[in-house]
Amino acid sequence: MTSSTPVPQERKLVTELPGPASQALHARKGAAVAAGVGVGLPAYVVRAGGGILVDVDGNQLIDFGSGIAVTSVGNSAPRVVAAVTDQVADFTHTCFMVTPYEEYVEVCEQLAELTPGDHEKRSALFNSGAEAVENAVKVARTATGRTAVVAFEHGYHGRTNLTMGLTAKNMPYKHGFGPFAPEIYRAPMAYPLRWPGGAEQCADQAFAAFVDVVHSQVGESNTAAVIIEPIQGEGGFVVPPPGWLPRVADYCREHGIVLIADEIQTGFCRTGDWFACDHEGVVPDLITTAKGIAGGLPLAAVTGRADLMDSVHSGGLGGTYGGNPVACAAALGAIATMRAEDLPGRAQAIERLFRNRLEQLRSKYDVIAEIRGRGAMLAIELTAGAGDLTPNPTATAAINKHCHSQGLVTLTAGTYGNVFRFLPPLSSPDHLLEEGLDIIEDAFAQVLG
C-alpha cells in the first residue's frame, strides 16, 4: 500500500530509546503530570504518518498500536487533515445543544448508514468511549424501565465510575477506586482457550452459563441491557466461538433486553468488516463507537434503534463538547478515507500477512498458546508452554521491552498481562509490517533463546 504521508516510511534509530531529548521531556512529565498517568514507551512524538512515529530525537518508530486502535486511517490522513483545517478556519465550537451545525448531523447520517441493520436509527455524539457506554446504559434503562446491566468476564468498557463497574479487570483500572455503580452483574465470557470444558464445549456451555446468570441472579424482567465487546479488547482480544454472539442476541430479543455492542475498539474497519458484529450478521439494539471514528480526534457515538434512542427526554443526552465540529469534520474525513481506500479489505490483507508470520513463530515457540483475532486486530497469548496454560506475563513484558528498544511500538493486554495485541494503522505499508514482525521474531529469540 502506498503511503500519501510525507513522513518517510522507514524505521530509523539515531539514539537509544528513549533518547536524550525524550528523557528530558520525561523528567518534565514527572514534575508536572500526575503519576497515575502512565507511559508505555517514553519516546515523545513530534510527527507521525502511515505506519511511522517520529520522536523528538529523530528516531522513526514502527507503530503496531495506532494509539490503541485510534489512528486506523493513519496519524495524518490527507482527507482528515483537510477537513479539520477547513473546519478550524470556520469555527471550533458553539455547542450543538445551543446553536447546532451540519457536521454533527452528517456524522449521525453516516452512522445510520454504516452500522449494522437497516432499521431506522438515531445517534448521539460524545467525547470518549466511556461516555458513549454510560449513555447507552442511560438509553437502555430509560427505554425499558429496568435497571440491571449484565457484562462479561475479561470485558473492558472505560474508566468512569459506571464503566469501571462494567470493566472486569482490577489492576490498573479499578483498584482503590470503588465503590462502583450498583445493579451490574457479570457473566462468564466465551473464551475458548480457557473454557473449563474445552474449546469444543465453549459455545454451548458459555451460553448456558450466561442464561443462568441472567435468569437466576438478575431476572430477565429486571435486565435493561447486556453489553458485550464482539471481540474483547483489553481483555486480550478474546474471540467468542462461532454462533455464541448470535445466540446471545436472540436471547436478548426474546426477553426485551437491550443488546449493546461495545465496538469502540473493533469498529470502523479494524476487524476486516466495518463493524465486528457484521461478521456473523448480528444487529445490536445499540452500538457504541469511538477510537477509529475520527482519525485521532476525540469523538464517540451511541447509535441505535430509533424507538430506543428517542425514548430519552429532550436534554437528557448531550454534553458541552460532545460532537465538537472539528472532531465531526475529522470523522467525515476518516470515513471518506475508509470508503475510498477500502480499509475493510486492507484489514483483511494485513491479517493474512500477520497470520502467516505468527504461525511460523508459533511453530518455534510453544509459549504461544493461541493466535486469535480478525483483520488488523490480532493477538498472541503467551503461557508456560507445552500444554500448560499458566499465563506468562514475565516473558510477555521482556519481549515487549525488547521490541521497544528496537523501535517497534507494541502493546500488551489481557486479564493476566500475557497477551500481545497488534493494531497497526491500516495505512501501514507491507514492508513496515514485515520489518516489525522481524523485530518480534528477534525479540522472541533474544528472550527465549
VMD Tcl script that draws the C-alpha trace (Angstrom):
set ca {
  {0.00 0.00 0.00}
  {1.48 3.37 -0.98}
  {1.55 6.00 1.74}
  {0.41 9.51 0.92}
  {2.06 10.95 4.02}
  {5.28 12.98 3.85}
  {6.68 11.02 6.81}
  {9.29 8.62 5.37}
  {8.04 5.07 5.78}
  {11.17 3.60 7.25}
  {12.39 2.71 10.71}
  {15.40 4.72 11.82}
  {17.19 4.70 15.17}
  {19.65 7.53 15.77}
  {19.77 7.18 19.58}
  {18.96 4.58 22.16}
  {15.29 4.63 23.16}
  {14.31 6.80 24.83}
  {16.80 9.35 23.50}
  {18.16 12.33 25.43}
  {15.50 14.79 24.30}
  {12.75 12.33 25.23}
  {14.41 11.71 28.57}
  {14.43 15.44 29.27}
  {10.75 15.68 28.41}
  {10.02 12.67 30.56}
  {11.67 14.40 33.50}
  {9.38 17.35 32.90}
  {6.45 14.95 32.75}
  {7.38 13.58 36.16}
  {7.36 17.06 37.64}
  {4.11 18.24 36.04}
  {1.87 15.25 35.21}
  {0.11 13.09 37.78}
  {1.97 9.84 38.48}
  {-1.20 7.85 37.76}
  {-0.88 8.76 34.07}
  {1.48 6.01 32.94}
  {3.58 5.81 29.76}
  {4.46 2.61 27.93}
  {7.37 3.87 25.82}
  {8.62 7.38 26.75}
  {9.68 8.35 23.22}
  {8.00 11.74 22.77}
  {6.43 12.06 19.32}
  {6.63 15.16 17.14}
  {5.31 13.84 13.83}
  {3.59 10.74 12.51}
  {2.02 9.28 9.41}
  {1.45 6.00 7.63}
  {2.96 3.43 9.96}
  {5.72 5.60 11.45}
  {6.06 7.72 14.60}
  {8.89 10.28 14.68}
  {10.22 11.27 18.11}
  {11.98 14.40 19.35}
  {15.38 12.75 18.91}
  {14.75 11.98 15.25}
  {14.07 8.28 15.77}
  {11.44 6.77 13.48}
  {9.42 4.03 15.16}
  {7.19 1.41 13.56}
  {3.69 1.68 15.02}
  {1.86 -1.55 15.88}
  {-0.54 0.19 18.26}
  {-2.36 3.02 16.44}
  {-2.73 4.86 19.75}
  {-4.80 1.83 20.88}
  {-6.79 1.37 17.67}
  {-7.43 5.08 17.10}
  {-5.36 6.09 14.07}
  {-6.68 3.39 11.75}
  {-6.56 5.76 8.77}
  {-3.10 6.97 9.85}
  {-1.96 9.86 12.01}
  {-2.16 12.47 9.28}
  {-4.55 11.14 6.66}
  {-4.93 13.84 3.97}
  {-8.74 13.90 3.99}
  {-8.77 14.24 7.79}
  {-6.15 16.98 7.73}
  {-8.03 18.92 5.04}
  {-11.40 18.59 6.77}
  {-10.01 19.65 10.16}
  {-8.09 22.57 8.65}
  {-11.17 23.90 6.89}
  {-13.35 23.48 9.99}
  {-10.90 25.19 12.33}
  {-10.86 28.15 9.97}
  {-14.67 28.33 10.07}
  {-15.33 27.80 13.80}
  {-14.13 25.50 16.55}
  {-17.15 25.32 18.86}
  {-20.66 26.53 19.51}
  {-22.08 23.53 21.45}
  {-24.57 21.56 19.39}
  {-27.18 21.88 22.14}
  {-27.02 25.71 21.92}
  {-26.58 26.53 18.24}
  {-26.25 23.37 16.13}
  {-24.32 22.73 12.93}
  {-24.46 20.42 9.93}
  {-21.31 18.40 10.67}
  {-22.92 16.73 13.70}
  {-25.98 15.80 11.68}
  {-23.88 14.42 8.84}
  {-21.86 12.18 11.16}
  {-25.11 10.78 12.55}
  {-26.37 10.17 9.00}
  {-23.17 8.28 8.17}
  {-23.51 6.19 11.34}
  {-27.09 5.29 10.44}
  {-25.91 4.07 7.05}
  {-22.79 2.18 8.16}
  {-23.74 0.47 11.42}
  {-25.35 -2.99 11.38}
  {-29.02 -3.28 10.45}
  {-31.31 -1.46 8.03}
  {-33.81 -0.28 10.66}
  {-34.44 3.36 11.45}
  {-31.67 4.70 13.66}
  {-30.69 7.71 15.72}
  {-27.31 8.73 17.13}
  {-25.93 10.97 19.85}
  {-22.30 12.11 19.89}
  {-19.92 12.31 22.84}
  {-16.21 12.69 23.59}
  {-14.94 9.28 24.67}
  {-15.80 5.61 24.59}
  {-16.61 5.59 28.29}
  {-19.09 8.43 27.78}
  {-20.71 6.50 24.96}
  {-21.09 3.40 27.13}
  {-22.57 5.41 30.01}
  {-25.09 7.00 27.70}
  {-26.00 3.70 26.07}
  {-26.87 2.38 29.53}
  {-28.93 5.51 30.20}
  {-30.87 4.93 26.98}
  {-31.44 1.25 27.77}
  {-32.69 1.99 31.28}
  {-35.00 4.74 30.11}
  {-36.43 2.70 27.24}
  {-37.03 -0.47 29.26}
  {-37.84 0.93 32.69}
  {-35.39 -1.64 34.08}
  {-32.11 -1.10 35.92}
  {-29.80 -4.14 35.77}
  {-26.92 -4.41 33.30}
  {-25.06 -7.65 32.53}
  {-21.42 -7.50 31.41}
  {-18.84 -10.25 30.87}
  {-15.65 -11.51 32.43}
  {-12.50 -10.04 30.86}
  {-14.54 -7.10 29.49}
  {-13.31 -3.51 29.39}
  {-15.69 -0.58 29.00}
  {-13.97 2.51 30.41}
  {-12.62 4.40 33.42}
  {-15.63 6.37 34.68}
  {-17.46 5.10 37.76}
  {-20.17 3.22 35.88}
  {-17.81 1.87 33.23}
  {-15.26 0.79 35.85}
  {-18.08 -1.24 37.36}
  {-18.71 -2.82 33.97}
  {-14.99 -3.48 33.47}
  {-13.72 -6.83 34.75}
  {-10.02 -6.08 35.31}
  {-9.00 -4.73 38.69}
  {-5.43 -3.52 38.08}
  {-4.89 -0.82 36.98}
  {-8.46 0.19 36.13}
  {-10.46 -0.36 39.33}
  {-8.00 -0.81 42.17}
  {-8.78 1.59 45.03}
  {-11.46 3.50 43.14}
  {-14.66 1.91 44.49}
  {-17.44 1.72 45.40}
  {-18.85 1.39 41.93}
  {-22.29 1.90 40.45}
  {-24.83 -0.74 41.53}
  {-27.01 -3.12 39.51}
  {-24.12 -4.51 37.45}
  {-23.82 -8.29 37.04}
  {-21.15 -10.39 35.35}
  {-21.45 -13.50 33.22}
  {-18.66 -15.86 32.12}
  {-17.09 -14.96 28.81}
  {-16.99 -17.48 25.98}
  {-13.17 -17.73 25.99}
  {-12.36 -20.89 24.01}
  {-8.71 -21.22 25.05}
  {-9.54 -21.06 28.77}
  {-13.04 -22.51 28.89}
  {-13.07 -25.21 31.62}
  {-14.99 -27.66 29.44}
  {-12.65 -27.18 26.49}
  {-12.94 -25.14 23.31}
  {-15.34 -27.65 21.72}
  {-17.86 -27.16 24.54}
  {-17.34 -23.42 24.92}
  {-20.19 -22.09 22.78}
  {-22.92 -24.22 24.34}
  {-21.67 -24.13 27.91}
  {-20.86 -20.42 27.92}
  {-24.29 -19.58 26.54}
  {-25.95 -21.75 29.18}
  {-23.86 -20.04 31.87}
  {-24.89 -16.60 30.56}
  {-28.57 -17.55 30.61}
  {-28.19 -18.90 34.14}
  {-26.67 -15.63 35.39}
  {-29.46 -13.55 33.87}
  {-32.23 -15.86 35.00}
  {-31.05 -16.76 38.50}
  {-29.09 -13.71 39.63}
  {-30.90 -10.87 37.90}
  {-34.20 -11.89 36.34}
  {-34.97 -11.28 32.70}
  {-37.66 -8.72 33.52}
  {-35.14 -6.72 35.59}
  {-32.41 -6.67 32.95}
  {-32.19 -3.45 30.98}
  {-29.15 -4.32 28.91}
  {-26.47 -6.83 28.10}
  {-23.20 -5.20 26.99}
  {-20.57 -7.13 25.06}
  {-17.45 -6.42 23.00}
  {-17.81 -8.66 19.91}
  {-14.05 -9.19 20.24}
  {-12.80 -8.20 23.67}
  {-10.10 -5.54 23.68}
  {-8.17 -5.02 26.89}
  {-9.26 -8.50 27.99}
  {-6.88 -9.96 25.40}
  {-8.67 -9.92 22.03}
  {-10.85 -12.83 23.11}
  {-12.93 -14.03 20.17}
  {-16.06 -15.97 21.16}
  {-16.75 -19.19 19.25}
  {-18.96 -19.04 16.14}
  {-22.64 -18.88 16.91}
  {-22.34 -17.71 20.51}
  {-22.93 -14.00 19.92}
  {-25.98 -14.55 17.67}
  {-27.49 -16.75 20.39}
  {-26.93 -14.02 22.98}
  {-28.58 -11.53 20.62}
  {-31.58 -13.81 20.09}
  {-31.97 -14.34 23.84}
  {-31.94 -10.60 24.48}
  {-34.51 -10.01 21.77}
  {-36.76 -12.74 23.19}
  {-36.75 -11.14 26.64}
  {-36.88 -7.45 25.70}
  {-33.31 -6.86 26.84}
  {-31.31 -4.19 25.01}
  {-28.17 -5.63 23.44}
  {-25.35 -3.07 23.50}
  {-22.40 -3.88 21.24}
  {-19.31 -2.08 22.50}
  {-17.45 -1.60 19.21}
  {-15.19 1.13 20.50}
  {-12.04 -0.86 19.68}
  {-13.41 -3.16 16.98}
  {-15.31 -0.62 14.91}
  {-14.52 1.23 11.70}
  {-12.81 -1.41 9.55}
  {-10.42 -2.71 12.22}
  {-11.61 -6.35 12.06}
  {-11.98 -6.62 8.28}
  {-15.63 -5.53 8.34}
  {-16.99 -2.07 9.03}
  {-18.03 -3.45 12.43}
  {-17.19 -6.73 14.15}
  {-20.89 -7.57 14.52}
  {-21.11 -7.78 10.74}
  {-19.04 -10.98 10.75}
  {-21.99 -13.08 11.95}
  {-24.79 -10.75 10.93}
  {-25.55 -9.67 14.48}
  {-27.65 -6.50 14.67}
  {-27.37 -4.92 18.13}
  {-30.03 -2.63 19.53}
  {-27.38 -0.06 20.43}
  {-23.77 0.21 19.30}
  {-21.08 2.35 20.91}
  {-18.19 3.68 18.83}
  {-15.14 5.88 19.37}
  {-11.39 5.35 18.77}
  {-11.12 4.84 14.98}
  {-14.13 7.04 14.19}
  {-12.27 10.34 13.78}
  {-8.65 9.73 12.83}
  {-7.30 10.71 16.24}
  {-9.66 13.45 17.38}
  {-11.89 12.80 20.40}
  {-15.32 11.68 19.27}
  {-17.69 8.90 20.32}
  {-21.22 7.87 19.49}
  {-24.20 5.84 20.55}
  {-26.21 4.64 17.57}
  {-29.30 2.52 17.79}
  {-32.93 1.80 17.15}
  {-34.90 5.00 16.77}
  {-37.54 3.95 19.32}
  {-34.87 3.36 21.97}
  {-32.80 6.46 21.29}
  {-35.90 8.68 21.13}
  {-37.21 7.37 24.45}
  {-34.97 9.81 26.35}
  {-36.45 13.20 27.18}
  {-35.12 16.32 25.45}
  {-31.92 17.48 27.14}
  {-31.25 14.06 28.66}
  {-28.39 13.32 26.27}
  {-25.52 15.61 25.40}
  {-22.54 17.47 26.82}
  {-20.68 20.70 26.16}
  {-18.10 19.21 23.82}
  {-19.99 16.19 22.54}
  {-19.88 16.16 18.75}
  {-17.44 19.05 18.56}
  {-17.44 20.43 15.00}
  {-13.71 19.87 14.48}
  {-13.98 16.27 15.66}
  {-17.03 15.76 13.42}
  {-15.12 17.12 10.44}
  {-12.30 14.70 11.23}
  {-14.78 11.82 11.36}
  {-16.21 12.71 7.98}
  {-12.68 12.81 6.57}
  {-11.83 9.49 8.19}
  {-14.98 7.79 6.91}
  {-14.35 9.13 3.41}
  {-10.84 7.64 3.63}
  {-12.19 4.27 4.77}
  {-14.59 4.20 1.84}
  {-12.14 5.41 -0.81}
  {-9.29 3.13 0.25}
  {-11.40 0.06 1.09}
  {-9.96 -0.19 4.57}
  {-12.02 -3.29 5.46}
  {-10.22 -5.01 2.61}
  {-6.90 -3.59 3.78}
  {-7.50 -5.01 7.27}
  {-8.13 -8.43 5.74}
  {-4.85 -8.20 3.81}
  {-3.00 -7.25 6.99}
  {-4.48 -10.29 8.73}
  {-3.19 -12.61 6.00}
  {0.30 -11.14 6.28}
  {0.37 -11.31 10.08}
  {-1.14 -14.76 10.45}
  {1.41 -16.32 8.12}
  {4.30 -14.89 10.11}
  {2.73 -15.53 13.52}
  {2.03 -19.17 12.64}
  {5.70 -19.58 11.76}
  {6.62 -18.03 15.11}
  {4.21 -20.30 16.96}
  {5.79 -23.37 15.38}
  {9.09 -22.38 17.04}
  {7.85 -21.36 20.48}
  {5.34 -23.42 22.44}
  {4.78 -20.49 24.82}
  {2.44 -19.12 22.12}
  {-0.76 -20.86 23.15}
  {-3.03 -19.16 20.62}
  {-3.17 -16.73 17.73}
  {-6.55 -15.03 17.58}
  {-8.46 -12.01 16.36}
  {-9.70 -10.79 12.99}
  {-8.47 -8.31 10.46}
  {-5.86 -5.91 11.81}
  {-6.91 -6.74 15.38}
  {-4.78 -9.77 16.20}
  {-3.17 -11.18 19.32}
  {-0.97 -13.94 20.64}
  {-1.34 -15.30 24.16}
  {1.80 -16.43 25.98}
  {1.71 -19.22 28.54}
  {4.13 -21.56 30.30}
  {4.14 -23.75 27.17}
  {3.92 -27.46 26.42}
  {0.18 -27.50 27.04}
  {0.46 -25.62 30.33}
  {-1.90 -22.62 30.12}
  {-0.41 -20.82 33.12}
  {-0.13 -17.17 31.98}
  {3.38 -15.95 31.21}
  {3.43 -12.19 31.85}
  {7.19 -12.25 32.55}
  {8.12 -13.34 29.04}
  {5.48 -11.02 27.61}
  {6.97 -8.00 29.37}
  {10.54 -8.91 28.39}
  {9.64 -9.36 24.72}
  {7.69 -6.11 24.77}
  {10.68 -4.27 26.26}
  {13.00 -5.64 23.56}
  {10.59 -4.56 20.81}
  {10.52 -1.04 22.24}
  {14.31 -0.88 22.34}
  {14.39 -1.69 18.63}
  {11.92 0.99 17.62}
  {8.73 -1.07 17.43}
  {5.73 0.22 19.37}
  {3.94 -2.84 20.72}
  {1.09 -3.19 23.22}
  {0.30 -5.86 25.76}
  {-3.14 -6.74 27.08}
  {-5.12 -9.48 28.78}
  {-6.51 -10.00 32.24}
  {-3.23 -11.70 33.16}
  {-0.90 -9.36 31.23}
  {0.25 -12.16 28.91}
  {-1.17 -11.12 25.54}
  {0.40 -9.14 22.71}
  {-2.18 -7.20 20.72}
  {-1.35 -5.99 17.23}
  {-3.21 -2.91 15.98}
  {-1.19 -1.39 13.15}
  {-2.59 1.59 11.27}
  {-4.42 0.39 8.20}
  {-2.27 2.91 6.33}
  {0.91 0.95 7.13}
  {2.81 -0.30 4.07}
  {3.60 -4.01 3.92}
  {7.36 -3.58 4.22}
  {6.95 -1.91 7.62}
  {4.65 -4.68 8.82}
  {7.18 -7.29 7.71}
  {10.03 -5.42 9.42}
  {8.02 -5.11 12.61}
  {7.37 -8.84 12.57}
  {11.11 -9.41 12.05}
  {11.72 -7.43 15.24}
  {9.14 -9.51 17.12}
  {10.78 -12.71 15.91}
  {14.16 -11.43 17.05}
  {12.68 -10.42 20.41}
  {11.42 -13.98 20.98}
  {14.85 -15.33 20.09}
  {16.61 -12.91 22.44}
  {14.29 -13.56 25.37}
  {13.52 -17.26 24.97}
  {16.59 -18.48 23.11}
}
mol new
graphics top color blue
foreach p $ca { graphics top sphere $p radius 0.5 }
foreach p [lrange $ca 0 end-1] q [lrange $ca 1 end] { graphics top cylinder $p $q radius 0.2 }
display resetview
